[in-house]
């Protein structure tokens, strides 16, 4: 008996033929998985070293340099503190609003 799925195109889809092929596909996939696992295992036995690409090595150097930087720029904080205390620091509301809007657009 053939099962038909209606509503897909003009004609129904006969899934009986797909059922008969399913075990064959599964056996082929299982054989492929075994071969892939064996090749990975052989490759692991042949190479005992890890090689980094140039990009990975560059990123590692950048990471080291960033770790050496302080979290807070104390000189900048002190300069701002002095400007605020002396009344010389003014907030540019338009620039602040523009930056907030740009930030919100970047998040979207």
ZADO-1210 file (C-alpha; in nm, 4 decimals, padded with zeros to 6 digits):
<atoms>
<atom x="00.0000" y="00.0000" z="00.0000" code="UNK" pos="1"/>
<atom x="00.1428" y="00.3393" z="-00.0971" code="UNK" pos="2"/>
<atom x="00.1089" y="00.6339" z="00.1396" code="UNK" pos="3"/>
<atom x="00.0422" y="00.9664" z="-00.0266" code="UNK" pos="4"/>
<atom x="00.1068" y="01.3120" z="00.1147" code="UNK" pos="5"/>
<atom x="-00.1361" y="01.5588" z="-00.0320" code="UNK" pos="6"/>
<atom x="-00.0959" y="01.9317" z="-00.0681" code="UNK" pos="7"/>
<atom x="00.2588" y="01.9218" z="-00.2046" code="UNK" pos="8"/>
<atom x="00.2486" y="02.0442" z="-00.5627" code="UNK" pos="9"/>
<atom x="-00.0190" y="01.9112" z="-00.7981" code="UNK" pos="10"/>
<atom x="00.0304" y="01.5439" z="-00.7246" code="UNK" pos="11"/>
<atom x="00.0711" y="01.3649" z="-00.3968" code="UNK" pos="12"/>
<atom x="00.4121" y="01.2355" z="-00.2966" code="UNK" pos="13"/>
<atom x="00.4572" y="00.8581" z="-00.2787" code="UNK" pos="14"/>
<atom x="00.6631" y="00.7914" z="00.0336" code="UNK" pos="15"/>
<atom x="00.6606" y="00.4127" z="-00.0069" code="UNK" pos="16"/>
<atom x="00.9563" y="00.4263" z="-00.2450" code="UNK" pos="17"/>
<atom x="01.1488" y="00.6432" z="00.0012" code="UNK" pos="18"/>
<atom x="01.0906" y="00.3845" z="00.2737" code="UNK" pos="19"/>
<atom x="01.2427" y="00.1102" z="00.0635" code="UNK" pos="20"/>
<atom x="01.5613" y="00.3130" z="00.0048" code="UNK" pos="21"/>
<atom x="01.6043" y="00.4313" z="00.3644" code="UNK" pos="22"/>
<atom x="01.7924" y="00.1235" z="00.4979" code="UNK" pos="23"/>
<atom x="02.0373" y="00.1377" z="00.2061" code="UNK" pos="24"/>
<atom x="02.1161" y="00.5025" z="00.2800" code="UNK" pos="25"/>
<atom x="02.1650" y="00.4270" z="00.6478" code="UNK" pos="26"/>
<atom x="02.4059" y="00.1411" z="00.5741" code="UNK" pos="27"/>
<atom x="02.6064" y="00.3604" z="00.3386" code="UNK" pos="28"/>
<atom x="02.6167" y="00.6398" z="00.5950" code="UNK" pos="29"/>
<atom x="02.7307" y="00.3968" z="00.8645" code="UNK" pos="30"/>
<atom x="03.0095" y="00.2663" z="00.6394" code="UNK" pos="31"/>
<atom x="03.1170" y="00.6239" z="00.5653" code="UNK" pos="32"/>
<atom x="03.1187" y="00.7104" z="00.9358" code="UNK" pos="33"/>
<atom x="03.3394" y="00.4081" z="01.0109" code="UNK" pos="34"/>
<atom x="03.5859" y="00.5049" z="00.7379" code="UNK" pos="35"/>
<atom x="03.5965" y="00.8663" z="00.8589" code="UNK" pos="36"/>
<atom x="03.6591" y="00.7583" z="01.2181" code="UNK" pos="37"/>
<atom x="03.9378" y="00.5273" z="01.1058" code="UNK" pos="38"/>
<atom x="04.1073" y="00.8021" z="00.9040" code="UNK" pos="39"/>
<atom x="04.0862" y="01.0412" z="01.2012" code="UNK" pos="40"/>
<atom x="04.2358" y="00.7754" z="01.4272" code="UNK" pos="41"/>
<atom x="04.5181" y="00.7069" z="01.1785" code="UNK" pos="42"/>
<atom x="04.5869" y="01.0786" z="01.1438" code="UNK" pos="43"/>
<atom x="04.6031" y="01.1179" z="01.5214" code="UNK" pos="44"/>
<atom x="04.8593" y="00.8398" z="01.5467" code="UNK" pos="45"/>
<atom x="05.0777" y="00.9905" z="01.2741" code="UNK" pos="46"/>
<atom x="05.0918" y="01.3463" z="01.4092" code="UNK" pos="47"/>
<atom x="05.1748" y="01.4209" z="01.7694" code="UNK" pos="48"/>
<atom x="05.2295" y="01.7957" z="01.7300" code="UNK" pos="49"/>
<atom x="04.9911" y="02.0843" z="01.6916" code="UNK" pos="50"/>
<atom x="05.0767" y="02.3504" z="01.4356" code="UNK" pos="51"/>
<atom x="04.9369" y="02.7014" z="01.4631" code="UNK" pos="52"/>
<atom x="04.8586" y="02.9089" z="01.1582" code="UNK" pos="53"/>
<atom x="05.0217" y="03.2507" z="01.1178" code="UNK" pos="54"/>
<atom x="04.6912" y="03.4126" z="01.2070" code="UNK" pos="55"/>
<atom x="04.6622" y="03.2130" z="01.5294" code="UNK" pos="56"/>
<atom x="05.0182" y="03.3014" z="01.6264" code="UNK" pos="57"/>
<atom x="04.9510" y="03.6714" z="01.5570" code="UNK" pos="58"/>
<atom x="04.6335" y="03.6614" z="01.7656" code="UNK" pos="59"/>
<atom x="04.8255" y="03.5036" z="02.0517" code="UNK" pos="60"/>
<atom x="05.0794" y="03.7890" z="02.0419" code="UNK" pos="61"/>
<atom x="04.8011" y="04.0493" z="02.0379" code="UNK" pos="62"/>
<atom x="04.6352" y="03.8758" z="02.3320" code="UNK" pos="63"/>
<atom x="04.9606" y="03.8940" z="02.5319" code="UNK" pos="64"/>
<atom x="05.0008" y="04.2662" z="02.4560" code="UNK" pos="65"/>
<atom x="04.6409" y="04.3380" z="02.5578" code="UNK" pos="66"/>
<atom x="04.6894" y="04.1505" z="02.8843" code="UNK" pos="67"/>
<atom x="04.9781" y="04.3864" z="02.9680" code="UNK" pos="68"/>
<atom x="04.7635" y="04.6990" z="02.9246" code="UNK" pos="69"/>
<atom x="04.6028" y="04.8461" z="03.2363" code="UNK" pos="70"/>
<atom x="04.2246" y="04.8250" z="03.2679" code="UNK" pos="71"/>
<atom x="04.1944" y="05.1968" z="03.3482" code="UNK" pos="72"/>
<atom x="04.3888" y="05.4887" z="03.2028" code="UNK" pos="73"/>
<atom x="04.4647" y="05.6610" z="03.5349" code="UNK" pos="74"/>
<atom x="04.6081" y="05.9733" z="03.3687" code="UNK" pos="75"/>
<atom x="04.2911" y="06.0261" z="03.1647" code="UNK" pos="76"/>
<atom x="04.0699" y="05.9705" z="03.4701" code="UNK" pos="77"/>
<atom x="04.2692" y="06.2256" z="03.6712" code="UNK" pos="78"/>
<atom x="04.2528" y="06.4813" z="03.3881" code="UNK" pos="79"/>
<atom x="03.8745" y="06.4438" z="03.3653" code="UNK" pos="80"/>
<atom x="03.8394" y="06.4659" z="03.7426" code="UNK" pos="81"/>
<atom x="04.0297" y="06.7948" z="03.7464" code="UNK" pos="82"/>
<atom x="03.8204" y="06.9382" z="03.4602" code="UNK" pos="83"/>
<atom x="03.4957" y="06.8409" z="03.6358" code="UNK" pos="84"/>
<atom x="03.6088" y="06.9897" z="03.9696" code="UNK" pos="85"/>
<atom x="03.7195" y="07.3136" z="03.8054" code="UNK" pos="86"/>
<atom x="03.3937" y="07.3438" z="03.6065" code="UNK" pos="87"/>
<atom x="03.5768" y="07.3326" z="03.2734" code="UNK" pos="88"/>
<atom x="03.4112" y="07.0070" z="03.1642" code="UNK" pos="89"/>
<atom x="03.0984" y="07.0573" z="02.9555" code="UNK" pos="90"/>
<atom x="02.8730" y="06.7862" z="02.8169" code="UNK" pos="91"/>
<atom x="02.7887" y="06.8239" z="02.4487" code="UNK" pos="92"/>
<atom x="02.4289" y="06.6941" z="02.4549" code="UNK" pos="93"/>
<atom x="02.3983" y="06.6744" z="02.0751" code="UNK" pos="94"/>
<atom x="02.7145" y="06.4692" z="02.0376" code="UNK" pos="95"/>
<atom x="02.6097" y="06.2435" z="02.3243" code="UNK" pos="96"/>
<atom x="02.2663" y="06.1868" z="02.1675" code="UNK" pos="97"/>
<atom x="02.4228" y="06.1092" z="01.8284" code="UNK" pos="98"/>
<atom x="02.6597" y="05.8564" z="01.9840" code="UNK" pos="99"/>
<atom x="02.3755" y="05.6892" z="02.1756" code="UNK" pos="100"/>
<atom x="02.1666" y="05.6602" z="01.8583" code="UNK" pos="101"/>
<atom x="02.4608" y="05.5172" z="01.6641" code="UNK" pos="102"/>
<atom x="02.5160" y="05.2641" z="01.9430" code="UNK" pos="103"/>
<atom x="02.1496" y="05.1596" z="01.9323" code="UNK" pos="104"/>
<atom x="02.1652" y="05.1224" z="01.5526" code="UNK" pos="105"/>
<atom x="02.4732" y="04.9024" z="01.5849" code="UNK" pos="106"/>
<atom x="02.2893" y="04.6750" z="01.8277" code="UNK" pos="107"/>
<atom x="01.9933" y="04.6274" z="01.5938" code="UNK" pos="108"/>
</atoms>
